[in-house]
Amino acid sequence: MGISKNQIKLVQSLRLKKNRSKQRLFVAEGVKVVQELLASSFELDALYVEERHSTIFAAFPFQDISEQELKKISALKSPNGVLALFRIPKSNTTIEAGLTVALEDVNDPGNLGTIIRLCDWYGVKNLVCSSNTVDCYNEKVVQATMGSLSRVSITYCELDSFLSTFNGPVFCADMEGENVYQTNLPSDGVLVMGNEANGISESIKKTCTRSLTIPRFGAETVTESLNVATATAILLSEFRRKLD
């Protein structure tokens, strides 16, 4: 039994955020990503598997799919044999104690996916995103997280309201901030990272108690700034290295 036209239409429709929100579903592709999500608390809705991977997913109910059928529903140039639909869980508004990362209007799916992986790597449980940040259930974001999506609590909100009521230090990444390599950093607080092109807005800066910068060591001044995901990696490394 092949995949139906309605199934194809559904999967393709989930490329748009409005349809993901309406159906409360998102798409995951690839053996590793799907395995990670199957082992998490995410609820499986549908699983499509090529015969070459059938033994890997034998413990789960799946539908056989041919390589040609998978190409019809995959967002990848080279589909790798497995596609799954998972239910989008209810948003978690509880922020655990510890270090939190906050993002203001990060637009690139690859950057958000990488930042989610970084949060997972550095033990950051909470990621708070402005309402204009790219959807974490975008297919490219899900792919870039490589399964870390299941281990980081992600909340979308009005960022300035969240930061203005946060009871603790709020650090903004800023070119004019304190040298992060010479700063004592706490184990609790919020690290705010800004938009790829515009950085952190003035309204958000007003909610920050301190600002941090990564100094440039190169003699040339052609490079104006670091990629937001790269900067997040460096700053999180310093927060973890200099725990109080």
Secondary structure, DSSP 8 states (H G I E B T S, - for coil): ----HHHHHHHHHTTSHHHHHHHTEEEEESHHHHHHHHTSS--EEEEEE-GGGTTTTTTS--EE--HHHHHHH--SSS--SEEEEEE---------SSEEEEESS---HHHHHHHHHHHHHTT--EEEEETTS--TTSHHHHHHHTTGGGGSEEEEE-HHHHHHT-SS-EEEEEEEEEEGGG----SSEEEEE-BTTTBS-HHHHTT-SEEEE----SS--------HHHHHHHHHHHHHHT--
